[in-house]
Structures are given as structure tokens and as C-alpha cells.
Amino acid sequence: MADNGSVNGRRRVVITGLGAVSPLGNDVQRSWERLIAGESGAGPITHFDHTDYKVHFACEVKDFDPTNWIDRKDARRMDRFAHLAIAAASQARDDAGLDIHAEADRIGASIATGIGGLQSFQECHTTLVTRGPDRVNPFSIPSIIPNLGAGWVSILLGTRGPLSAQCTACAASNMAVGDGLDAIRLGRADVMLCGGTEAAVNEVGIAGFAAMRALSLRNDDPAAASRPFDAERDGFVMGEAGAVLVLEELEHAKARGAKIYAEVCGYGLSSDANHITEPDPTGPVRAFQMALGDAGVSTGEIDYINAHATSTPVGDASETKMLKLALGEENARKTPVSGTKGATGHCLGAAGAIEATFTVLAVVNDVLPPTINYDVADPECDLDYVPNTARQATVNTAVSNSFGFGGHNACVVFRKYQD
């Protein structure tokens, strides 16, 4: 390691702030506590009348008031997905103790989403067909377009460095973290607010995913519906969330006396070139191995993996195969894996950011989050999934996986910070 805090000539990057609004709670601490307690964020849908729908439950963010974070006038001009992003980013900024305005040109944001303003799109279309084109809200397009989650974070928090908005389905916010890591390593910024947001628990979102037969139909027991790796899994549970991590160049963080949660040390990404929705385990293997190579970590050094683990029959089996290919059979069987979507549901473009947050906290607290609702073993899913109960374990190095429709794969490696 060089005296300037670099590794292999690259700037080191650490996590100095966390923010989250999730189905488990409206801040990081509450979300983590409920996750570790094995609780579920699922319940009956409250956002709309779901009487005529096949699916009647989701993992909603509850009791959320955007005006706690956003001026009421501004809040009316944006979609819920932007509300969640701003709340999470504001929490992360405060947690990191950042004075953004003092060095705004060196602080950027990388805020992802899978879909963007789906509720605003629905409302725009409804107004168009029922009241005519002249009655469409002039703020419709700015509310719909996926980059405005990132745009509003930059506008309201004042960042003037790099600004990006990844839109790569369920891999999006892992890519946001990875792109933030690269921006700091390359010297384009000293600090990046990285994460994702999604708010698709609405008529279009539920109807569309249900039509794909992607959603669980366990309407009689929502809390047990998301069950990663379990033999009786029947689809994912729609979730919504916003989560942001503050990535910061190590020397910059030390100079201002920032607390350091963990180090971000590796990022890998790849594409399947295979099928829109059917996973190919060899694509994620390349992303996973690239991330380990970037981090300088061997397969035997991984203490925990936060899996993509959506609770779909095909996806979870494919990820199990992928981990065996990436780690080797022996290492795969001894490496703890958990699917935290059992608790949060699948938050789509925000999933990677929520799970990166949980992975960082696993490293900080030496606690492995449980995979809840794991009751019936599946012969195709035969690894250590930390079933149902959190586990104390030393976590020096951990990986978070995210894979998206279209064949997008992204993996991020975190480790305990050592000066």
C-alpha cells in the first residue's frame, strides 16, 4: 500500500454514510433491526384498490411522509420514486456528516432505478384518455423519466460532481455503487452518493408483473410469500424502497474525521446475451469473478454473500449453480449465503442498494442476516442459506449480487476497513 492510501496505484474508497427507507422501516437502524429479527415487510396492498387483481399484497414503505425531507411544493412535482431517493440520500448525507455545499464540485451522485415514475406514468395516461390531452399535468414527463430520482437528489442536496442514473432493471443500484466507486478511483469525485429507488407498487406494476407470472400468489399469508431458495417458492413479492450509501475517498474521509463503516474494494459486471428473463448462470459468474479480481480477494476469503435471491423457482436455482461455478463446489458449500428479499420483497431497481446496505452492516456487526421463510429444502438449492435466524460470524469480506432482466449482472465486494 502506498503512503497516499492507494492500493495498486488506485484510490481507496470507503463507506461513510448510510440512508434507507424500506418496507422494514423508514431509516437504516429500524430496517436492520427488523431484518435481523427475522421479520417481514409484507402486507396487504394499501396504495390502491386491488379487489380485481390476482395479487393482493406487497412490501410497501409504510407511514412515509415525503415532506419530512422535501418542501411540499417540490414534493408535488415529483413521483414517489424520487421522494424515496431524496429521503434516503438526505439520511446518508446526515449520517456521513457531509457539508456538500462546501465542496459541491467534488461530490456527485449515482442514483439508479429500474422503472422510474411508474405512478406518474399511469396518472398521465389516465388523464389523457379520460379528460383529454389539454388536461395532462405539465410535470408529468419530469415525474416519469428515470433520471429525475438522481436529478432531484442533486438539485435538493446541491451536488455538482458526476451525476448518473443507471436504469438496468434489478442490477441498477449495484451498478450505481460500482460506478460511484469508479468515479472516485478515477479522481472525478472525492465523494459519491450511490444507491437506488423504486416505487412500483401500483396498478400497472402489480398487474404487469402478475401477467408475467413473476409474483407470488400466496395471498392468504403475505409474510410467508417471499421465500428465497425454499422448495415451495412461487414468485417474488413486489417491494418499494430507497437506499443510498456515501462512498468517499479514504484520505478525504480521514481528513475530515469521518466514521468509516467498511471499504468498497471490488466491482464486476457482465451481460448474459441470452434471454430477457431466463437467467444464465455463466453471465453472473463472470461478474462475480471480475469483482473478486478487482478486490484482490480469493474465493476462499469470502465470509458472506448477499444473494440476488428473488424467490422465483428458476432464479434461485440458477444463482445456486452460479455460486458453485464461481466459488467451486467446496467453497460454495462452506460460504454462508442469505436472501434478504425474504424480508423486503423485491425492490427492483432499489434492491441492490438496500442489499448493499445490509451487506455493509453484516461486515460492521459480524452478523449474518437470515433468509426467512426457509422451511422446505430444495435439492437444486443446497447451500448454507442462513435459514430463518440471524447468525453471529466474523465477516471480513462480503459480496452483494444483483442480476436484472435483459442479462445485466453486477457484483460488489465490501470488507472490513483497516488503515
VEXBAMAR-448073 format. One line per field, with one value per residue: x negated, y, z negated of N, C-alpha, C in turn; residue in one letter. Coordinates in steps of 0.1 Angstrom, whole numbers. Last residue first. Layout:
<pts>
n_c1 [X ...]
n_c2 [Y ...]
n_c3 [Z ...]
ca_c1 [X ...]
ca_c2 [Y ...]
ca_c3 [Z ...]
c_c1 [X ...]
c_c2 [Y ...]
c_c3 [Z ...]
residu [A ...]
</pts>
This chain:
<pts>
n_c1 [68 94 128 140 154 173 180 207 218 243 257 284 303 329 333 303 288 264 248 222 198 173 150 152 172 177 211 243 272 308 329 337 307 283 279 256 272 289 312 323 337 348 364 387 382 375 384 354 322 307 274 248 226 206 211 199 209 236 236 230 254 273 265 269 297 304 292 305 332 341 352 367 373 389 391 377 374 365 343 321 307 273 247 215 196 194 201 183 159 166 172 164 174 187 203 218 231 247 265 278 290 308 326 336 349 370 387 379 367 344 314 288 272 246 222 193 166 141 117 118 115 96 93 89 110 110 116 142 154 150 166 191 193 191 215 235 232 238 265 289 325 349 356 344 313 284 263 255 228 213 190 177 156 142 142 152 150 170 176 160 165 142 123 114 93 107 119 97 86 107 135 167 201 230 258 293 325 360 386 409 417 436 422 418 427 429 413 409 382 364 350 369 399 425 447 452 468 492 512 530 517 494 484 455 450 447 465 469 491 477 465 488 502 482 478 503 511 482 453 430 406 372 337 302 268 244 227 192 163 145 143 125 106 110 122 147 158 159 179 200 204 211 235 249 250 268 290 296 304 330 326 308 302 285 276 253 230 200 209 226 253 276 299 316 302 295 321 332 316 322 349 347 342 367 396 419 417 413 439 458 461 485 510 535 555 552 559 586 598 591 567 550 553 540 514 507 509 488 466 466 460 434 408 386 375 351 326 299 277 250 234 206 183 169 185 191 180 199 223 221 208 217 222 233 259 266 264 284 307 308 311 337 352 347 359 386 393 389 410 433 425 430 443 449 424 423 442 431 396 387 387 412 427 432 438 448 461 441 435 447 447 480 511 527 530 550 575 598 590 572 569 536 519 520 519 510 474 440 416 409 381 358 341 327 348 352 327 326 347 339 315 323 358 384 387 392 393 373 350 317 282 249 215 190 171 142 116 83 70 44 19 25 41 34 24 0 -19 -6 -8]
n_c2 [5 -15 -23 -53 -50 -59 -60 -65 -73 -75 -80 -82 -95 -87 -82 -85 -91 -87 -95 -87 -102 -96 -101 -105 -114 -139 -143 -151 -150 -151 -176 -186 -201 -196 -213 -232 -250 -261 -263 -285 -296 -275 -278 -256 -231 -200 -176 -156 -158 -133 -118 -123 -100 -81 -54 -48 -67 -62 -36 -42 -57 -37 -21 -39 -40 -15 -16 -36 -27 -6 -18 -42 -52 -79 -82 -81 -108 -121 -106 -117 -146 -155 -178 -189 -214 -241 -246 -231 -246 -269 -260 -227 -202 -202 -226 -221 -198 -208 -225 -205 -191 -211 -212 -186 -185 -205 -197 -167 -153 -139 -137 -124 -128 -118 -139 -140 -143 -153 -165 -184 -168 -139 -105 -81 -68 -77 -104 -101 -91 -112 -131 -119 -118 -145 -155 -142 -159 -185 -188 -170 -166 -152 -127 -124 -142 -137 -120 -114 -93 -78 -66 -59 -45 -40 -25 -3 -8 6 29 55 89 115 135 146 129 105 111 116 91 75 88 74 69 66 50 47 36 31 9 -18 -51 -79 -111 -137 -173 -195 -219 -244 -247 -216 -196 -171 -163 -144 -152 -149 -126 -133 -156 -156 -152 -161 -158 -139 -129 -136 -138 -116 -105 -95 -73 -58 -54 -40 -17 -5 0 -2 -2 10 27 28 36 35 48 71 99 103 122 131 125 116 97 71 64 77 63 37 40 46 22 6 18 14 -14 -17 -6 -24 -49 -48 -24 -3 26 50 81 105 130 144 174 188 186 196 185 191 183 156 145 151 133 108 108 114 94 83 103 113 139 152 145 160 186 193 169 171 184 182 156 142 127 100 98 116 105 80 89 101 79 63 79 81 55 53 68 39 14 10 34 50 76 90 122 139 165 185 207 212 218 230 216 193 182 152 132 107 112 131 116 96 112 121 97 89 111 109 84 88 108 94 76 94 122 158 180 179 185 213 220 210 201 170 155 154 151 124 101 68 45 21 6 -28 -55 -68 -83 -95 -105 -103 -78 -65 -51 -32 1 11 10 -12 -47 -65 -72 -75 -75 -97 -105 -113 -95 -84 -68 -50 -37 -25 -7 9 20 34 41 32 -4 -24 -14 16 39 48 55 60 68 60 35 42 35 44 49 28 15 -7 15 45 62 73 53 22 -12]
n_c3 [-83 -73 -72 -58 -25 4 39 61 93 118 150 173 188 189 155 134 102 77 46 25 3 -22 -47 -74 -98 -121 -132 -143 -124 -123 -110 -85 -74 -57 -35 -22 6 24 46 56 35 10 -21 -35 -48 -51 -60 -56 -60 -82 -81 -103 -118 -123 -119 -94 -77 -78 -68 -41 -35 -37 -16 5 4 12 37 51 51 66 89 69 44 34 -2 -26 -35 -13 -4 -15 -15 -21 -27 -38 -24 -20 6 21 17 32 59 68 71 96 95 72 80 101 88 74 94 104 82 83 109 109 88 69 50 56 52 48 16 -1 -15 -35 -34 -12 -7 14 37 29 40 54 64 90 85 76 99 117 106 110 137 144 132 146 170 162 157 171 166 186 197 222 228 236 227 201 190 160 135 103 78 46 22 -2 -37 -63 -79 -95 -103 -95 -96 -73 -66 -61 -37 -20 -21 -7 8 3 6 -11 2 0 10 10 22 25 39 47 43 67 66 50 30 19 13 9 20 4 2 -3 -19 -46 -47 -33 -30 -10 14 29 54 65 99 125 146 161 147 125 136 143 119 104 121 125 97 76 66 74 68 60 61 50 49 36 37 35 33 51 86 105 99 102 78 81 102 92 72 89 102 80 73 97 98 78 90 112 115 122 148 152 152 134 136 124 121 107 87 73 50 36 28 49 72 67 64 89 105 95 104 131 148 157 160 146 140 164 175 157 153 165 168 193 206 233 239 218 198 202 214 198 172 176 183 158 140 151 146 119 113 124 127 128 131 116 108 90 87 78 75 61 52 60 60 33 8 -8 -3 -19 -45 -61 -79 -73 -80 -62 -38 -44 -45 -19 -5 -14 -5 23 29 23 42 66 64 64 85 81 73 47 36 39 19 -5 -6 -21 -43 -53 -30 -27 -50 -55 -64 -47 -16 -10 4 9 21 40 73 92 87 78 55 48 48 35 13 -2 -2 -32 -35 -44 -58 -85 -107 -119 -132 -111 -101 -122 -123 -97 -99 -120 -108 -85 -83 -82 -76 -58 -33 -37 -33 -43 -43 -55 -51 -43 -29 -8 14 26 58 70 69 53 32 14 -6 -1 -5 9 0]
ca_c1 [59 82 118 137 146 171 173 198 214 234 251 274 290 321 339 315 289 277 251 236 202 187 152 142 174 168 199 230 261 295 323 347 321 286 287 259 261 284 307 315 325 349 352 386 388 369 394 366 331 313 289 253 239 203 216 197 194 231 239 221 241 274 266 255 289 308 287 290 328 335 340 364 374 380 396 380 379 375 356 328 316 287 254 229 198 190 209 197 160 162 182 160 166 178 193 209 222 237 255 271 280 297 318 328 338 358 382 385 378 357 324 299 276 260 228 207 172 154 117 118 128 97 98 78 108 108 103 132 154 144 151 187 193 181 201 232 230 224 255 279 311 344 359 348 327 291 266 257 241 212 203 177 168 143 129 157 143 164 183 159 166 155 126 125 90 98 127 107 78 102 121 157 188 220 246 282 313 349 376 405 413 432 432 413 425 437 413 422 388 373 343 358 392 412 448 445 455 482 501 535 525 497 499 462 453 435 465 457 493 486 456 478 508 487 467 496 519 493 465 438 420 382 350 313 279 248 239 204 175 140 150 136 104 105 109 137 157 150 165 195 200 199 224 247 242 254 283 293 290 327 335 305 316 285 289 257 244 207 199 223 241 265 288 320 308 285 311 337 317 309 345 351 331 360 383 418 420 403 427 458 450 472 501 523 555 550 545 580 600 604 578 551 558 554 522 507 518 502 470 469 473 445 420 388 386 355 340 305 289 253 245 215 193 162 179 201 171 185 221 220 212 212 217 218 251 265 256 270 303 306 299 325 352 343 345 378 394 380 397 429 431 422 438 460 429 414 444 444 407 389 374 402 425 421 442 438 461 453 429 448 438 467 501 533 521 546 562 599 600 567 579 547 517 528 516 520 488 451 422 413 395 365 351 320 342 363 332 316 347 351 315 314 344 381 386 389 406 376 364 326 296 260 228 190 184 148 129 92 75 58 20 22 38 38 37 12 -17 -14 0]
ca_c2 [16 -15 -13 -45 -56 -50 -66 -56 -77 -67 -86 -73 -101 -83 -86 -79 -95 -82 -99 -85 -98 -100 -98 -96 -111 -129 -148 -144 -158 -144 -170 -182 -202 -189 -200 -227 -243 -269 -252 -277 -303 -278 -278 -269 -243 -212 -185 -160 -160 -146 -117 -127 -107 -95 -60 -39 -66 -75 -38 -34 -63 -48 -16 -34 -52 -20 -6 -37 -39 -3 -10 -39 -37 -75 -83 -68 -98 -128 -103 -108 -139 -152 -170 -185 -199 -236 -252 -227 -232 -270 -267 -241 -204 -191 -224 -233 -197 -198 -231 -216 -185 -206 -224 -191 -176 -206 -210 -173 -162 -132 -145 -117 -132 -114 -134 -139 -148 -147 -154 -189 -174 -152 -114 -89 -66 -62 -100 -107 -83 -99 -133 -123 -106 -136 -160 -138 -145 -182 -187 -179 -164 -165 -130 -112 -141 -149 -122 -127 -95 -86 -65 -66 -43 -47 -29 -9 -4 -5 16 46 75 108 127 153 143 106 108 126 102 73 85 85 64 76 48 54 34 40 13 -5 -42 -66 -101 -127 -160 -194 -206 -240 -255 -227 -209 -174 -174 -143 -154 -161 -126 -124 -155 -160 -141 -166 -157 -149 -126 -135 -149 -124 -111 -107 -84 -62 -61 -52 -25 -10 -8 5 -9 4 28 22 38 33 40 60 94 99 117 126 130 125 111 78 58 81 78 40 35 56 34 3 17 27 -7 -23 2 -10 -47 -52 -34 -16 20 37 74 94 127 135 165 194 180 205 183 195 197 166 144 158 148 113 105 125 101 76 99 99 130 152 140 145 180 197 176 164 184 195 160 148 141 104 91 117 118 81 82 108 91 58 75 93 60 45 73 54 18 1 29 41 71 79 112 136 155 173 203 206 212 234 229 192 196 159 145 109 101 135 128 92 104 130 104 81 107 121 86 78 110 105 71 87 109 146 180 177 172 204 224 205 211 178 157 154 165 130 114 77 57 24 15 -13 -50 -63 -79 -86 -104 -116 -82 -73 -61 -44 -9 12 21 -1 -35 -62 -70 -78 -62 -95 -100 -122 -102 -94 -78 -59 -44 -36 -17 2 13 22 45 44 8 -28 -20 3 39 39 60 51 72 68 39 37 41 35 55 33 28 -9 1 38 55 81 62 34 0]
ca_c3 [-78 -80 -70 -70 -35 -7 27 53 80 111 138 166 187 200 167 139 116 83 60 28 17 -18 -33 -69 -84 -117 -125 -146 -129 -121 -122 -94 -74 -70 -33 -36 -1 14 38 65 40 25 -13 -28 -55 -45 -53 -63 -49 -79 -81 -90 -119 -123 -131 -106 -79 -82 -82 -49 -35 -47 -29 2 0 -1 27 49 44 53 90 82 46 44 11 -20 -44 -21 2 -23 -6 -26 -17 -41 -24 -33 -4 21 11 18 50 67 59 93 106 73 69 104 98 66 86 113 86 71 105 118 89 81 46 57 45 55 29 0 -2 -34 -46 -13 -16 0 34 34 30 49 50 88 91 67 87 120 106 96 129 149 128 133 170 166 146 175 162 182 183 215 228 237 242 205 196 172 142 115 86 58 28 11 -24 -56 -81 -84 -107 -93 -108 -80 -68 -73 -48 -22 -27 -21 9 1 9 -8 -6 5 2 14 13 29 28 51 37 58 72 62 35 22 24 4 20 13 -5 2 -5 -42 -54 -27 -40 -23 8 16 53 56 85 118 136 164 160 123 131 153 130 99 116 136 106 81 60 85 62 68 56 59 44 45 30 43 26 38 74 109 95 114 81 71 103 103 69 79 110 88 63 92 108 76 79 114 112 108 141 157 154 140 133 133 118 116 94 86 55 40 18 35 71 70 53 77 107 94 90 122 143 147 166 151 129 154 180 160 146 172 159 187 191 227 238 230 198 196 220 212 175 172 192 171 139 150 160 127 108 129 122 127 139 127 107 100 81 88 71 71 47 59 73 42 19 -9 3 -5 -42 -49 -84 -70 -87 -76 -40 -42 -57 -30 -3 -17 -19 16 32 16 28 62 65 52 83 84 87 56 35 47 33 0 -6 -8 -37 -63 -35 -20 -47 -49 -72 -55 -26 -9 -7 14 11 30 62 88 91 91 54 55 46 45 23 -7 5 -21 -40 -35 -55 -71 -104 -110 -140 -119 -93 -118 -135 -101 -88 -121 -121 -84 -85 -74 -84 -72 -38 -32 -35 -37 -44 -51 -55 -55 -31 -20 13 18 46 71 75 67 34 26 -9 1 -16 9 0]
c_c1 [47 73 106 126 144 162 170 192 205 231 241 270 280 307 330 320 303 277 264 238 217 189 165 144 163 169 190 219 249 284 310 341 328 301 290 266 265 272 302 309 316 336 355 374 386 373 387 375 344 320 295 268 244 216 213 200 192 216 235 223 230 260 265 255 274 299 292 286 313 330 334 351 369 383 385 389 384 382 368 341 325 294 268 235 212 191 205 204 175 164 179 169 159 169 183 199 213 227 244 261 272 286 306 320 330 346 369 379 385 369 338 313 287 264 242 211 187 161 131 118 129 111 100 81 95 105 100 118 144 143 144 171 188 181 190 219 227 221 241 268 302 329 353 350 332 306 273 258 242 226 201 190 167 156 130 144 150 157 175 166 166 154 139 130 101 95 119 115 88 95 115 143 178 206 237 270 302 337 367 395 410 428 427 425 421 437 421 424 402 379 352 352 380 403 434 443 446 468 490 525 529 505 503 477 459 437 452 456 481 489 465 470 498 494 472 485 511 500 477 450 430 396 360 326 290 259 245 215 186 151 143 144 114 102 102 123 146 148 155 181 194 194 211 236 239 245 270 285 286 312 330 313 314 299 290 269 248 221 206 212 239 253 276 309 310 290 300 328 321 309 332 350 334 348 374 404 418 405 415 445 449 459 488 514 544 550 543 566 594 608 591 564 560 561 537 516 518 512 484 472 476 459 432 402 388 365 342 320 297 265 247 226 204 171 173 195 180 176 207 217 210 217 212 213 236 257 255 261 288 302 297 312 340 342 340 363 385 380 386 415 425 429 431 455 440 419 435 446 419 399 375 388 416 417 431 444 450 450 441 439 437 459 488 524 527 538 559 585 600 577 575 557 529 528 526 516 497 464 435 419 397 379 360 330 336 358 343 322 338 351 327 315 336 367 381 388 404 389 369 341 305 273 238 205 185 163 136 105 84 62 34 23 36 34 42 25 -4 -10 -9]
c_c2 [11 -4 -15 -35 -47 -57 -55 -62 -67 -72 -77 -80 -92 -88 -80 -84 -90 -86 -92 -87 -97 -95 -104 -92 -101 -127 -137 -150 -149 -152 -163 -174 -196 -189 -193 -213 -239 -263 -258 -265 -295 -285 -282 -269 -256 -224 -196 -169 -165 -146 -131 -126 -111 -103 -75 -47 -58 -75 -52 -36 -56 -56 -27 -28 -49 -31 -10 -27 -39 -15 -6 -30 -33 -60 -79 -69 -85 -118 -111 -103 -130 -144 -167 -176 -196 -221 -247 -233 -228 -256 -267 -248 -218 -195 -213 -231 -209 -197 -221 -222 -195 -199 -220 -203 -181 -197 -211 -187 -167 -140 -139 -124 -124 -117 -131 -134 -147 -152 -148 -178 -180 -158 -128 -99 -73 -60 -85 -103 -88 -91 -120 -124 -108 -123 -150 -143 -139 -167 -183 -178 -175 -163 -143 -116 -129 -148 -135 -130 -109 -87 -73 -66 -51 -45 -36 -13 -11 0 5 33 66 94 120 146 151 121 109 124 114 85 85 80 76 69 60 52 41 37 24 0 -28 -57 -87 -118 -149 -181 -205 -226 -251 -234 -220 -188 -179 -153 -153 -162 -138 -125 -146 -158 -144 -155 -162 -147 -138 -133 -149 -136 -119 -113 -97 -74 -66 -60 -39 -20 -14 -4 -1 -4 23 24 32 35 38 51 84 94 114 119 125 131 121 93 66 76 83 55 39 53 45 15 15 28 8 -16 -5 -3 -33 -51 -36 -26 6 32 61 87 116 131 156 185 186 199 192 194 200 180 155 157 155 128 110 121 111 84 94 95 115 143 141 140 165 191 180 174 176 195 173 153 149 118 95 110 120 94 82 102 99 70 71 90 73 50 65 57 33 6 19 39 63 72 102 126 152 162 189 201 205 229 234 206 197 173 153 123 103 125 131 104 101 123 115 88 99 118 98 80 101 108 81 81 103 133 167 176 169 190 215 208 206 189 167 157 165 144 122 90 67 37 21 -6 -35 -59 -75 -81 -92 -116 -96 -79 -71 -55 -21 1 22 10 -24 -48 -67 -76 -63 -81 -98 -118 -112 -102 -89 -71 -54 -44 -29 -10 4 14 32 50 20 -16 -24 -2 26 41 50 57 62 73 47 42 34 43 45 39 34 4 -1 24 47 74 71 43 12]
c_c3 [-72 -74 -79 -67 -47 -17 17 41 74 97 132 153 181 200 179 152 122 98 65 43 18 -4 -29 -55 -80 -102 -121 -139 -132 -129 -119 -106 -87 -73 -46 -34 -15 7 25 58 49 29 1 -19 -49 -53 -46 -54 -55 -65 -77 -90 -105 -126 -133 -119 -92 -85 -87 -64 -42 -47 -40 -12 -2 -6 13 38 41 46 77 83 59 48 21 -7 -37 -30 -5 -17 -14 -15 -23 -31 -27 -34 -18 10 11 11 36 56 59 81 102 84 68 92 100 75 78 104 95 74 93 113 98 83 58 52 45 51 35 14 -4 -20 -45 -25 -19 -11 19 30 36 39 45 73 89 72 77 107 109 96 115 141 132 128 157 167 150 164 168 178 178 200 219 238 244 220 201 178 155 122 99 65 41 19 -12 -44 -75 -87 -95 -98 -107 -92 -75 -76 -61 -35 -29 -27 -5 2 9 -6 -2 -4 9 5 19 18 34 39 41 53 62 69 48 26 28 15 14 10 4 -5 2 -27 -50 -34 -35 -34 -6 8 39 55 78 103 128 156 165 137 129 148 140 111 112 132 118 91 64 79 73 61 66 52 55 40 40 35 36 30 62 98 100 111 93 74 93 104 80 74 101 96 71 82 104 86 75 102 111 105 127 149 160 141 140 127 129 112 103 93 70 46 23 25 56 67 55 65 95 95 87 107 132 141 155 154 133 142 170 164 148 165 165 179 185 212 232 228 210 197 214 218 190 175 189 181 151 149 160 141 116 125 128 122 139 136 118 98 92 82 82 66 57 53 72 55 29 2 2 2 -26 -48 -73 -75 -85 -84 -54 -44 -56 -43 -14 -15 -22 1 23 17 20 48 62 53 69 80 90 70 44 47 43 15 1 -11 -25 -57 -47 -24 -40 -45 -68 -62 -33 -20 -5 2 17 20 53 75 86 95 67 57 55 42 33 3 0 -15 -29 -42 -46 -69 -89 -107 -132 -128 -101 -109 -131 -113 -92 -111 -122 -97 -85 -77 -76 -81 -53 -38 -29 -42 -38 -53 -48 -59 -44 -21 1 15 39 58 76 75 49 25 3 -1 -14 -2 0]
residu [D Q Y K R F V V C A N H G G F G F S N S V A T N V T A Q R A T N P V Y D L D C E P D A V D Y N I T P P L V D N V V A L V T F T A E I A G A A G L C H G T A G K T G S V P T K R A N E E G L A L K L M K T E S A D G V P T S T A H A N I Y D I E G T S V G A D G L A M Q F A R V P G T P D P E T I H N A D S S L G Y G C V E A Y I K A G R A K A H E L E E L V L V A G A E G M V F G D R E A D F P R S A A A P D D N R L S L A R M A A F G A I G V E N V A A E T G G C L M V D A R G L R I A D L G D G V A M N S A A C A T C Q A S L P G R T G L L I S V W G A G L N P I I S P I S F P N V R D P G R T V L T T H C E Q F S Q L G G I G T A I S A G I R D A E A H I D L G A D D R A Q S A A A I A L H A F R D M R R A D K R D I W N T P D F D K V E C A F H V K Y D T H D F H T I P G A G S E G A I L R E W S R Q V D N G L P S V A G L G T I V V R R R G N V S G N D A M]
</pts>
